[in-house]
Every structure is written in structure tokens, then in C-alpha cells.
Amino acid sequence: MKEEWKLGFDPFVEWIGAEEEVMLNKGEGKVMPQGPECIYNGKNLPCFCCCSENGSITGPLLTEMLKAIDDAEVFDREGTGINPFLLLDGHGSRFDLDFLQYINAAATKWHCSIGLPYGTSYWQVGDSSKQNGSFKMALTKAKNDLVTKKNDAGLEFAINKTDIVGLVRQAWKLSFAREDKNRNAIASRGWGPRALAYNALLHPEILTSKSNQPEGPQLTSSTNPQDLNLSEGIAATLVDRILPHKNREARLNGDNAEEIRKKRKTTAEERI
């Protein structure tokens, strides 16, 4: 991503100070609005901006997100002796080798648990209908207001890449940044107020996928890999999915990604 996409640009705001005084022009209501921020444990966390070929989360992106949190020193590993915990669902990016190497490295260890079904609408707080709906409505209004303002000023009647973070920041305040709505969404999903619950696993649609087979033997740190059943059942299915997923990610986001994009562009032009 280009840096100007992450910073954003509001053509209707005047520049403050001299040309080189960039810091004075970053933040809400300024020329470069940037995305929404949050404060956690006294640390100011800027919006993490990223993108992928297909618009979905990938292993490398997930790794970069954790790196950003670690670089901000949000968690005091040395002082507390406790590594951060991350609760995840079963999306393929969680099994990416780069991600697994990062969370298991001594200096950047994370305790990650695949403890949820792969269905974000059932468990992610941000996917609650009230919050998500409020965000979409606020974003639609912000976009309409912006293109109308551009049209009146004789500018291009379009949403540009540099407009996106500013629009998200506006809509964020009216949806995901509302503490009362966050508390309701957290409670309804069983994440609080004092303990985790099983709301996601008790959802009727999730229960239809529950296996009727008895639970197998528990794995221990001394389990011999040769004793694992990797040829049939869910384990075999996961192994068969992980390797093609890793290979596909390498093709799309690896060293030859730019070459692949150029070939696609050439092919499209020839067809046209």
C-alpha cells in the first residue's frame, strides 16, 4: 500500500504551518486524517492498513498485525513474564507457516488458540448487526456527502484511494467507537462481563456441524507424529488444505507476485 493511502487526503482542509510541518497536519479534521486510533494500556495505536490480492486476510498480513502490536510494546512480556493470548477461528490464514513461526519464536511468542468455528458473523463483536449496520449507514452517508461536495467544487465525482481512511474514520465514530454498543455486543456474544461463554458454539447453525463421533485420544507434548492419523478424517482434510493454501499464498503474495500481475494484465489487454 502507498503511504498516501494510509494517511488519507482531505482536499477541503487547509494546510497548517510551513510545507515541511507534516505532523501538524495529521489526525482527525486535518489534511491527512488517517484511520481511527485507539488507546490501550496507555499506548496510542494507529490504524493498521493493509490489503491483499483477493481482499481477504492472509497469513503474512496476520503476522504483520501482530508485529505492529509487538512493535508498539502493548504487552509487557518481560515485566509480567506472560505472553499475550489470541483467540482465533479456523480460517486458513491461521495455519500459514510464516504466522506459525512468528508466534512460536521466543522473542515474539503468542499463545494462539483455534477455539472458534469459522463464521465471523457468529462471534466477532464487530460483526454484530447493530454495529455493522450502523457502520454501513454512516459510511454510505459520508461517501454521499463527499462526492456531492467534490461535485460542487468541480472536482472528480469519485471516491479515490486517498479518501478511504478519512471516510472510515467518520463512520467509525458513529458505530464501532460507541462504548455502550460495544458492551452490548460483547455481552450478547458471551465474551463478558467476567468470563468466556459458549454462545458461539451453542448457536443453532453451528450445532448442525457438530460431529457425532466420540472424542479421540488427547494429544500431549510427547505424542509421536507417526502415531497421528493424517490419512483420513478431519486431520487429513486440514493437512490437504494447508499445503495448497500455502502454495497459493506464495504465488499471489510471494516474490513472483508482480510478474503474475503483469501476465494477467497482458492477457486481459490481448483479449480486449
Backbone bond lengths (Angstrom), bond angles and torsions (degrees), N, CA, C in turn:
res aa  C-N    CA-C-N  psi(-1)  N-CA   C-N-CA  omega(-1)  CA-C   N-CA-C  phi
1 M - - - 1.465 - - 1.518 110.18 -
2 K 1.319 115.63 142.49 1.451 119.67 177.17 1.527 110.14 -76.81
3 E 1.327 115.25 148.54 1.461 120.30 -176.24 1.523 111.78 -62.24
4 E 1.346 116.98 -34.22 1.467 119.24 -178.74 1.527 112.03 -69.24
5 W 1.326 117.58 -23.36 1.464 120.06 175.27 1.519 110.22 -70.68
6 K 1.326 116.58 -38.85 1.463 120.92 -179.66 1.534 111.20 -71.59
7 L 1.321 116.56 -36.14 1.469 120.56 -178.86 1.523 111.23 -76.46
8 G 1.348 116.18 -35.08 1.451 120.22 -175.13 1.527 111.16 78.73
9 F 1.333 115.92 167.33 1.464 120.21 179.07 1.518 109.81 -152.44
10 D 1.322 115.79 125.42 1.465 121.64 178.01 1.524 108.19 -111.05
11 P 1.344 117.86 106.11 1.467 120.57 -176.47 1.526 113.74 -69.53
12 F 1.334 117.93 -8.61 1.461 120.82 -176.21 1.533 112.46 -99.97
13 V 1.331 116.93 6.24 1.465 120.96 179.20 1.529 109.24 -111.75
14 E 1.322 116.59 137.12 1.462 120.96 -178.77 1.528 110.80 -79.22
15 W 1.315 114.57 145.37 1.469 121.78 177.25 1.522 109.56 -70.44
16 I 1.337 116.54 138.83 1.466 121.88 -179.03 1.526 109.65 -100.24
17 G 1.318 116.96 130.90 1.450 121.31 174.67 1.517 113.76 74.46
18 A 1.361 114.85 -158.52 1.455 121.00 -178.10 1.527 110.61 -75.59
19 E 1.316 115.87 167.74 1.466 121.71 -175.56 1.518 112.34 -60.90
20 E 1.348 116.73 -34.41 1.472 119.97 -176.51 1.537 113.14 -83.72
21 E 1.321 118.12 -5.59 1.467 121.13 -177.63 1.529 110.84 -84.65
22 V 1.328 114.35 70.74 1.458 121.14 -175.21 1.528 111.45 -69.37
23 M 1.332 117.22 -40.91 1.464 120.75 -175.89 1.525 112.71 -59.56
24 L 1.323 116.92 -30.95 1.459 120.44 179.51 1.524 111.88 -69.48
25 N 1.320 116.36 -15.35 1.455 120.79 -174.46 1.519 113.32 -111.46
26 K 1.321 116.77 17.81 1.451 121.96 176.37 1.521 110.37 -107.17
27 G 1.313 117.55 136.65 1.457 120.64 175.74 1.516 112.59 123.60
28 E 1.306 115.21 178.45 1.464 121.62 -175.84 1.523 111.79 -61.26
29 G 1.334 115.52 132.85 1.450 121.04 178.31 1.511 114.31 78.32
30 K 1.350 117.47 9.52 1.462 120.77 -178.58 1.523 110.25 -114.81
31 V 1.347 115.24 177.96 1.465 120.33 -176.10 1.525 111.32 -57.84
32 M 1.331 116.29 -42.21 1.459 121.28 178.78 1.529 108.10 -111.68
33 P 1.326 117.83 90.54 1.469 121.16 -170.75 1.517 114.86 -70.27
34 Q 1.328 118.73 -27.94 1.458 124.10 -174.99 1.544 110.22 59.88
35 G 1.331 115.50 172.54 1.454 119.82 179.85 1.522 111.28 -80.90
36 P 1.333 117.74 175.17 1.465 121.39 179.58 1.522 111.47 -63.06
37 E 1.327 116.06 149.98 1.463 121.95 -179.83 1.523 109.52 -118.79
38 C 1.315 115.58 165.36 1.465 119.35 172.89 1.524 108.78 -143.08
39 I 1.318 115.81 158.76 1.464 121.30 178.54 1.520 107.94 -116.62
40 Y 1.324 116.98 125.48 1.462 121.48 -179.55 1.522 109.06 -137.08
41 N 1.330 116.76 127.94 1.466 121.60 -177.83 1.527 111.31 53.55
42 G 1.328 115.68 35.72 1.459 119.63 178.63 1.513 114.30 78.07
43 K 1.328 117.50 3.71 1.463 121.77 -179.63 1.523 109.71 -102.23
44 N 1.327 116.16 132.87 1.460 120.51 176.95 1.527 108.73 -87.84
45 L 1.321 116.66 115.97 1.453 121.27 -176.89 1.523 110.19 -105.75
46 P 1.330 117.68 115.06 1.461 119.97 178.18 1.525 111.17 -73.72
47 C 1.313 115.34 165.17 1.462 120.82 178.63 1.528 109.30 -64.91
48 F 1.329 116.23 132.66 1.464 120.69 177.27 1.525 108.18 -92.37
49 C 1.326 116.73 114.60 1.465 121.58 -178.55 1.522 110.16 -105.15
50 C 1.321 116.00 135.25 1.456 120.01 178.86 1.524 109.15 -156.35
51 C 1.326 116.54 170.52 1.457 120.84 177.07 1.520 108.98 -154.34
52 S 1.329 116.24 161.21 1.453 121.70 177.20 1.520 109.08 -138.43
53 E 1.318 115.80 168.42 1.465 121.03 -176.59 1.521 112.31 -57.74
54 N 1.356 116.34 -42.80 1.466 119.86 -175.85 1.526 113.34 -106.37
55 G 1.336 117.35 8.82 1.454 120.08 177.39 1.519 114.17 78.49
56 S 1.320 117.57 10.24 1.459 121.64 -178.37 1.527 110.33 -110.45
57 I 1.319 116.08 164.78 1.461 121.02 176.83 1.531 109.28 -69.10
58 T 1.328 116.68 142.95 1.457 122.24 177.38 1.529 109.32 -128.22
59 G 1.331 115.97 164.50 1.464 119.98 178.12 1.519 113.24 -57.63
60 P 1.344 118.70 -49.08 1.469 119.83 178.53 1.516 113.26 -59.82
61 L 1.345 117.97 -38.50 1.465 120.09 178.69 1.522 110.86 -66.59
62 L 1.326 116.94 -42.50 1.458 120.94 178.60 1.528 110.44 -61.29
63 T 1.331 115.68 -39.32 1.465 120.36 177.64 1.519 110.88 -63.68
64 E 1.339 116.68 -43.46 1.462 120.70 -179.72 1.529 111.43 -63.95
65 M 1.322 117.17 -33.52 1.469 120.34 177.75 1.526 110.87 -62.74
66 L 1.335 116.26 -45.23 1.464 119.65 179.48 1.529 110.43 -67.70
67 K 1.332 116.55 -35.58 1.466 119.45 177.41 1.529 110.61 -61.92
68 A 1.338 116.18 -40.75 1.469 120.17 179.95 1.527 110.48 -62.35
69 I 1.338 116.90 -40.37 1.466 121.00 178.24 1.527 110.46 -66.55
70 D 1.331 116.12 -41.36 1.467 120.19 179.41 1.527 111.44 -67.71
71 D 1.337 116.92 -40.57 1.466 120.21 179.52 1.531 111.42 -63.32
72 A 1.335 116.41 -30.33 1.464 120.47 178.09 1.526 111.86 -80.77
73 E 1.335 116.00 -5.08 1.480 122.60 178.92 1.525 111.26 54.66
74 V 1.328 114.69 46.64 1.458 120.29 178.93 1.526 110.77 -66.16
75 F 1.333 116.36 -38.78 1.466 120.86 -178.81 1.526 110.55 -108.39
76 D 1.318 116.08 131.36 1.459 122.28 -178.61 1.529 109.19 -89.46
77 R 1.322 116.33 82.41 1.461 120.68 -178.63 1.524 111.91 -61.42
78 E 1.336 115.84 -47.28 1.471 120.14 -175.16 1.523 111.32 -68.62
79 G 1.319 115.87 -41.50 1.461 118.78 -176.80 1.515 113.72 -69.76
80 T 1.334 116.94 -37.68 1.465 120.61 -177.52 1.523 113.07 -97.01
81 G 1.341 115.66 -21.98 1.460 118.81 -175.56 1.520 112.47 72.86
82 I 1.346 116.59 14.38 1.467 121.61 -176.85 1.528 109.22 -118.41
83 N 1.311 116.85 131.20 1.456 121.60 176.04 1.537 109.51 -87.03
84 P 1.333 117.88 147.99 1.465 120.44 -179.53 1.525 112.06 -66.42
85 F 1.336 115.34 153.36 1.465 122.41 -179.40 1.519 109.40 -112.30
86 L 1.314 117.02 139.54 1.460 122.22 -179.36 1.519 109.38 -132.58
87 L 1.321 116.06 122.31 1.463 122.04 179.44 1.524 109.13 -96.07
88 L 1.332 116.61 124.26 1.457 121.79 -174.21 1.523 111.49 -127.35
89 D 1.338 114.96 164.96 1.462 118.94 171.65 1.537 108.54 -102.66
90 G 1.320 116.35 -171.56 1.460 120.42 -171.06 1.511 115.89 -91.08
91 H 1.328 119.09 25.81 1.459 120.84 176.93 1.530 110.41 -62.26
92 G 1.328 116.47 148.02 1.458 120.74 -174.80 1.516 115.01 -58.87
93 S 1.340 118.08 -27.98 1.466 120.66 -178.74 1.521 112.03 -63.29
94 R 1.334 117.00 -22.87 1.474 120.74 -178.64 1.528 111.60 -72.10
95 F 1.339 116.84 -12.55 1.457 120.98 -178.67 1.527 111.57 -109.65
96 D 1.331 116.85 12.34 1.456 120.96 178.02 1.528 109.59 -66.01
97 L 1.318 116.35 138.77 1.470 119.98 -174.31 1.525 112.02 -65.30
98 D 1.348 117.47 -39.07 1.466 119.74 178.31 1.529 110.97 -61.30
99 F 1.338 115.89 -41.94 1.459 120.96 178.93 1.526 110.56 -64.30
100 L 1.332 117.22 -44.79 1.458 121.04 -179.36 1.526 111.62 -64.03
101 Q 1.335 116.32 -36.91 1.464 119.68 178.03 1.528 110.74 -66.36
102 Y 1.344 116.07 -40.25 1.466 119.53 -178.09 1.523 111.75 -65.41
103 I 1.327 117.56 -47.08 1.463 119.90 -175.22 1.527 112.50 -74.09
104 N 1.338 117.16 -11.47 1.460 120.13 178.74 1.520 113.07 -105.12
105 A 1.340 117.46 -4.74 1.457 120.85 176.30 1.530 109.34 -68.49
106 A 1.319 116.55 144.07 1.470 120.89 -174.65 1.521 112.59 -59.07
107 A 1.333 117.69 -39.72 1.466 120.92 -174.76 1.524 112.66 -79.64
108 T 1.321 117.04 -20.76 1.468 120.30 -175.99 1.525 111.27 -129.06
109 K 1.300 117.19 36.13 1.462 120.09 -175.02 1.525 111.87 -69.75
110 W 1.311 115.41 131.89 1.460 123.59 173.80 1.521 108.07 -122.47
111 H 1.328 116.41 140.20 1.458 120.02 173.24 1.531 107.07 -90.18
112 C 1.323 116.30 101.97 1.469 121.51 -177.36 1.521 110.19 -106.37
113 S 1.318 115.31 133.75 1.458 120.99 -179.36 1.523 109.95 -122.83
114 I 1.352 115.44 126.38 1.464 120.09 171.59 1.523 105.34 -85.66
115 G 1.313 115.96 84.31 1.457 120.01 -171.23 1.503 114.85 -115.76
116 L 1.336 116.64 13.21 1.458 119.19 -175.75 1.518 110.79 -136.84
117 P 1.322 117.96 154.98 1.465 120.51 175.06 1.524 109.84 -69.74
118 Y 1.317 115.51 155.70 1.457 119.63 178.36 1.522 108.47 -80.73
119 G 1.318 115.65 87.86 1.465 122.34 -179.91 1.508 108.07 -168.98
120 T 1.338 116.70 85.72 1.466 120.69 -172.17 1.530 112.95 -59.70
121 S 1.330 117.05 -30.53 1.467 119.14 -177.74 1.526 111.97 -65.49
122 Y 1.351 117.08 -18.89 1.461 120.60 -178.61 1.530 112.58 -86.04
123 W 1.335 117.26 -27.51 1.467 117.06 -170.39 1.521 115.79 -130.17
124 Q 1.332 119.88 -26.18 1.457 119.15 -177.85 1.523 110.67 -70.56
125 V 1.319 115.76 129.63 1.462 121.03 -179.19 1.525 110.66 -58.25
126 G 1.349 116.49 -41.76 1.455 120.78 -178.43 1.513 114.32 -67.29
127 D 1.336 117.48 -12.87 1.460 120.78 179.43 1.520 112.38 -95.71
128 S 1.318 118.05 9.06 1.461 119.40 176.06 1.531 108.33 -62.55
129 S 1.314 115.98 143.96 1.463 120.07 -173.30 1.532 112.51 -59.40
130 K 1.337 116.77 -38.50 1.466 119.62 -177.97 1.526 111.13 -68.44
131 Q 1.338 116.74 -44.76 1.460 118.93 -178.96 1.517 111.59 -69.59
132 N 1.334 115.94 -48.90 1.455 120.61 -178.02 1.527 110.21 -62.75
133 G 1.341 116.31 -41.26 1.453 119.86 178.76 1.516 112.07 -64.48
134 S 1.336 116.42 -41.83 1.466 120.49 178.53 1.523 110.87 -62.92
135 F 1.339 115.73 -39.80 1.468 119.75 179.78 1.528 111.01 -64.00
136 K 1.330 116.80 -45.53 1.462 120.53 -178.01 1.534 111.36 -63.86
137 M 1.342 115.99 -41.22 1.457 118.59 179.27 1.526 111.45 -66.30
138 A 1.342 116.17 -42.57 1.463 120.08 -179.96 1.527 111.01 -66.57
139 L 1.340 116.60 -37.74 1.459 120.57 179.79 1.529 110.81 -67.35
140 T 1.328 116.47 -41.08 1.469 120.44 178.58 1.525 110.88 -61.25
141 K 1.339 116.46 -44.50 1.472 120.32 179.21 1.527 110.73 -63.63
142 A 1.342 116.60 -42.48 1.464 120.35 -178.77 1.527 110.87 -63.62
143 K 1.330 116.84 -38.96 1.468 120.50 178.87 1.529 110.80 -67.60
144 N 1.332 116.09 -43.39 1.470 119.11 178.89 1.525 111.30 -61.48
145 D 1.334 115.74 -42.88 1.468 119.86 179.58 1.529 111.02 -63.06
146 L 1.330 116.14 -39.66 1.465 120.01 -177.17 1.530 111.86 -67.40
147 V 1.343 117.05 -48.83 1.471 118.48 -177.69 1.531 110.98 -67.31
148 T 1.327 117.15 -31.66 1.470 119.65 175.93 1.523 110.30 -65.76
149 K 1.322 115.46 -43.20 1.466 120.67 179.58 1.530 110.67 -64.42
150 K 1.330 116.16 -39.59 1.464 120.35 177.82 1.524 110.99 -64.53
151 N 1.317 115.66 -43.02 1.463 120.34 -179.34 1.524 111.37 -62.50
152 D 1.328 115.93 -42.38 1.461 120.40 179.68 1.522 111.50 -65.07
153 A 1.349 116.16 -28.92 1.461 120.24 -178.54 1.527 112.31 -91.70
154 G 1.338 116.57 1.50 1.460 120.04 178.89 1.515 113.63 79.62
155 L 1.336 117.55 17.52 1.462 121.33 177.92 1.524 109.76 -91.98
156 E 1.319 115.86 173.15 1.459 121.20 -179.14 1.529 110.69 -60.59
157 F 1.319 116.86 130.23 1.466 122.44 -179.10 1.529 107.86 -82.03
158 A 1.351 116.76 76.05 1.463 120.74 -174.99 1.522 110.08 -162.25
159 I 1.339 114.69 160.04 1.462 121.67 172.84 1.517 107.94 -97.29
160 N 1.318 117.41 118.60 1.463 121.64 -179.74 1.526 111.26 -97.63
161 K 1.322 115.83 166.57 1.472 120.35 -179.68 1.527 111.46 -60.66
162 T 1.326 116.82 -32.89 1.465 120.09 179.87 1.530 112.76 -75.18
163 D 1.335 117.07 -7.47 1.471 120.99 178.58 1.531 112.27 -88.43
164 I 1.328 116.53 -21.07 1.464 120.39 -165.85 1.528 113.49 -62.96
165 V 1.339 117.89 -50.89 1.479 118.42 -175.14 1.521 111.66 -64.30
166 G 1.338 117.07 -33.69 1.462 119.76 177.57 1.521 111.63 -66.62
167 L 1.339 116.17 -39.83 1.465 120.55 177.54 1.526 111.02 -65.05
168 V 1.335 115.73 -43.00 1.467 120.08 178.91 1.524 110.57 -62.50
169 R 1.316 116.36 -39.93 1.470 119.75 179.85 1.521 111.21 -61.23
170 Q 1.334 116.87 -40.71 1.470 120.27 179.17 1.526 111.17 -64.64
171 A 1.340 115.77 -47.30 1.460 120.18 -177.75 1.516 111.82 -69.31
172 W 1.320 116.62 -30.71 1.471 121.52 -178.31 1.524 111.47 -61.09
173 K 1.332 115.58 -41.73 1.469 119.72 -178.00 1.520 111.68 -61.75
174 L 1.327 117.27 -29.76 1.460 121.59 -175.94 1.524 112.59 -94.28
175 S 1.315 117.98 4.22 1.466 119.75 -177.30 1.525 111.49 -139.36
176 F 1.329 117.42 -85.96 1.466 121.11 -172.79 1.529 113.69 -69.69
177 A 1.325 118.42 -17.45 1.461 120.92 -179.12 1.529 112.50 -89.00
178 R 1.324 118.05 1.29 1.470 120.86 -178.84 1.528 109.43 -86.57
179 E 1.305 115.18 112.26 1.467 120.80 -172.92 1.527 112.68 -61.61
180 D 1.342 117.21 -39.76 1.465 119.00 -178.30 1.529 111.29 -63.76
181 K 1.339 116.77 -40.02 1.458 120.18 178.89 1.530 110.98 -69.17
182 N 1.327 115.59 -35.32 1.466 119.33 177.27 1.524 110.90 -62.34
183 R 1.316 116.25 -43.56 1.471 120.08 -178.97 1.539 110.71 -62.59
184 N 1.323 116.41 -42.02 1.465 119.91 179.10 1.523 111.16 -63.99
185 A 1.338 116.44 -43.72 1.460 120.77 -178.98 1.528 110.98 -65.37
186 I 1.335 116.67 -39.08 1.462 121.07 179.00 1.521 110.47 -64.59
187 A 1.333 115.86 -44.10 1.466 119.88 -178.35 1.529 111.50 -66.63
188 S 1.342 117.11 -42.71 1.465 120.07 -177.07 1.514 111.80 -67.96
189 R 1.335 117.18 -23.77 1.456 120.30 178.94 1.523 112.60 -92.98
190 G 1.315 116.76 1.26 1.454 119.73 174.45 1.509 115.56 82.15
191 W 1.353 117.77 17.91 1.468 119.22 -179.78 1.528 112.46 -91.52
192 G 1.301 118.15 -1.76 1.456 118.43 -177.49 1.513 110.21 -162.33
193 P 1.328 117.69 -175.85 1.459 124.62 7.01 1.524 114.99 -83.91
194 R 1.353 118.26 -19.40 1.468 117.42 -174.36 1.529 114.05 -116.64
195 A 1.299 118.39 -18.65 1.462 118.48 -175.02 1.516 110.96 -155.56
196 L 1.317 115.19 159.26 1.454 120.00 175.26 1.517 110.01 -72.44
197 A 1.325 116.53 144.19 1.457 121.52 177.29 1.528 108.82 -120.42
198 Y 1.319 116.54 -172.02 1.454 120.73 -177.02 1.523 111.72 -111.83
199 N 1.334 116.91 27.69 1.469 119.73 -175.86 1.519 113.09 -53.79
200 A 1.354 116.41 -44.80 1.460 119.29 -178.16 1.524 111.22 -63.56
201 L 1.336 116.77 -39.96 1.461 120.56 -177.71 1.525 112.04 -76.39
202 L 1.326 117.21 -15.97 1.464 120.69 179.38 1.532 112.28 -96.11
203 H 1.316 116.85 1.58 1.464 120.13 179.30 1.527 109.02 -65.12
204 P 1.339 118.42 135.44 1.474 121.42 -176.48 1.527 113.88 -53.37
205 E 1.336 117.63 -40.71 1.460 119.79 -178.81 1.520 111.70 -70.93
206 I 1.326 116.65 -33.25 1.466 120.02 177.26 1.527 110.26 -70.18
207 L 1.319 116.42 -38.59 1.466 120.32 -178.48 1.526 112.48 -63.09
208 T 1.345 117.32 -26.59 1.466 119.10 179.65 1.527 111.90 -65.92
209 S 1.336 117.08 -21.27 1.467 120.25 -179.66 1.527 111.92 -95.84
210 K 1.333 117.11 2.44 1.455 119.92 -178.99 1.526 110.81 -68.02
211 S 1.316 115.69 134.81 1.467 120.58 -179.41 1.523 110.17 -75.87
212 N 1.339 115.52 141.44 1.463 120.57 176.41 1.516 112.18 -92.57
213 Q 1.332 115.84 0.95 1.459 119.80 -179.84 1.524 109.95 -76.58
214 P 1.337 117.91 146.11 1.471 120.20 176.82 1.518 110.80 -65.65
215 E 1.317 115.25 151.02 1.454 119.81 -179.16 1.524 110.12 -65.76
216 G 1.317 115.38 142.56 1.461 120.82 -179.97 1.518 111.28 -83.19
217 P 1.340 117.06 -176.81 1.464 121.12 -179.64 1.524 111.34 -65.46
218 Q 1.317 116.29 146.50 1.449 121.34 180.00 1.528 110.56 -76.19
219 L 1.358 116.09 137.29 1.452 120.65 178.52 1.521 110.09 -82.30
220 T 1.306 116.55 145.39 1.463 122.05 176.18 1.518 108.23 -126.24
221 S 1.322 116.25 171.11 1.461 120.54 -179.70 1.520 112.00 -64.41
222 S 1.343 117.19 -18.36 1.464 120.43 -179.01 1.524 112.57 -96.85
223 T 1.345 117.33 7.03 1.457 120.54 -179.26 1.520 110.53 -63.75
224 N 1.326 116.32 130.52 1.456 121.81 178.41 1.527 108.48 -80.83
225 P 1.359 119.08 126.11 1.459 120.68 179.80 1.519 113.44 -54.28
226 Q 1.339 116.69 -29.42 1.462 120.21 -179.74 1.523 112.14 -68.08
227 D 1.350 115.93 -19.42 1.460 119.87 -179.86 1.531 112.49 -85.14
228 L 1.340 116.86 -9.42 1.457 120.45 -177.85 1.525 110.81 -80.22
229 N 1.314 114.97 144.86 1.462 120.90 177.92 1.525 108.66 -89.89
230 L 1.347 116.00 99.72 1.458 121.25 -179.36 1.527 111.98 -110.26
231 S 1.311 116.83 8.39 1.459 120.65 -175.76 1.520 113.17 -102.89
232 E 1.357 117.70 -14.96 1.457 119.62 179.95 1.525 110.13 -152.38
233 G 1.325 115.45 165.11 1.459 119.85 179.47 1.519 112.45 79.55
234 I 1.347 115.43 -165.30 1.463 121.13 -175.41 1.523 112.29 -65.25
235 A 1.339 117.36 -33.91 1.471 120.04 179.82 1.516 110.80 -61.79
236 A 1.333 116.24 -45.55 1.461 120.27 179.01 1.525 111.03 -63.70
237 T 1.318 116.19 -38.84 1.465 120.44 179.06 1.522 111.01 -62.07
238 L 1.351 116.48 -44.04 1.464 120.50 179.96 1.520 111.34 -64.45
239 V 1.330 116.69 -44.24 1.466 120.26 179.88 1.524 109.91 -61.44
240 D 1.337 116.86 -43.25 1.464 120.95 179.86 1.525 111.39 -63.43
241 R 1.339 117.45 -28.52 1.461 120.48 -178.95 1.525 112.42 -84.83
242 I 1.330 116.70 -34.38 1.467 121.01 -175.06 1.525 111.15 -63.26
243 L 1.333 116.76 -47.89 1.462 119.63 -175.32 1.527 112.76 -65.43
244 P 1.352 119.50 -47.80 1.470 118.35 176.11 1.527 112.64 -61.73
245 H 1.359 116.05 -36.26 1.466 119.70 178.22 1.521 110.54 -62.14
246 K 1.342 117.14 -43.98 1.458 121.68 179.66 1.524 110.54 -63.80
247 N 1.320 116.96 -42.67 1.462 120.61 179.80 1.524 111.05 -65.03
248 R 1.344 116.56 -39.73 1.457 120.43 179.32 1.530 111.17 -65.91
249 E 1.343 116.25 -40.88 1.462 120.04 177.85 1.514 110.83 -62.70
250 A 1.345 116.40 -38.90 1.460 120.52 -179.16 1.530 110.49 -64.98
251 R 1.340 116.15 -38.20 1.459 119.38 179.90 1.522 111.46 -68.36
252 L 1.333 116.63 -41.59 1.462 120.90 -174.74 1.516 113.36 -80.08
253 N 1.334 116.63 -34.14 1.468 119.91 -172.35 1.520 113.52 -121.32
254 G 1.337 117.24 4.23 1.456 120.71 -177.23 1.507 112.97 -85.70
255 D 1.350 115.24 -158.64 1.457 121.30 -175.79 1.523 112.93 -64.68
256 N 1.334 116.99 -30.10 1.463 119.51 -176.97 1.527 112.69 -97.52
257 A 1.342 117.61 14.93 1.468 121.08 -178.11 1.520 111.22 -61.39
258 E 1.336 116.95 -42.30 1.457 120.40 -178.48 1.523 110.59 -65.42
259 E 1.334 116.26 -38.75 1.466 120.16 178.12 1.530 111.27 -63.03
260 I 1.347 115.80 -40.02 1.469 120.10 178.73 1.523 110.47 -63.23
261 R 1.328 116.64 -43.18 1.463 120.32 -179.86 1.535 111.37 -63.14
262 K 1.356 116.13 -39.15 1.456 119.65 179.31 1.530 111.06 -64.57
263 K 1.337 116.00 -40.60 1.461 119.91 178.86 1.523 111.05 -64.28
264 R 1.343 116.14 -41.00 1.463 120.16 177.81 1.522 111.06 -61.55
265 K 1.337 115.66 -42.32 1.447 120.41 -179.09 1.530 110.58 -64.60
266 T 1.344 115.70 -43.01 1.456 120.44 179.52 1.521 111.68 -62.29
267 T 1.358 115.34 -43.69 1.460 120.77 179.10 1.524 111.14 -62.06
268 A 1.340 115.86 -43.09 1.469 120.20 179.98 1.524 111.02 -63.47
269 E 1.337 116.63 -41.40 1.463 119.92 179.76 1.522 111.50 -65.20
270 E 1.345 116.41 -38.78 1.461 119.84 178.57 1.525 110.96 -64.36
271 R 1.318 116.96 -39.60 1.463 120.09 179.57 1.526 111.73 -66.92
272 I 1.322 115.76 -37.57 1.458 119.88 178.59 1.524 110.66 -64.73
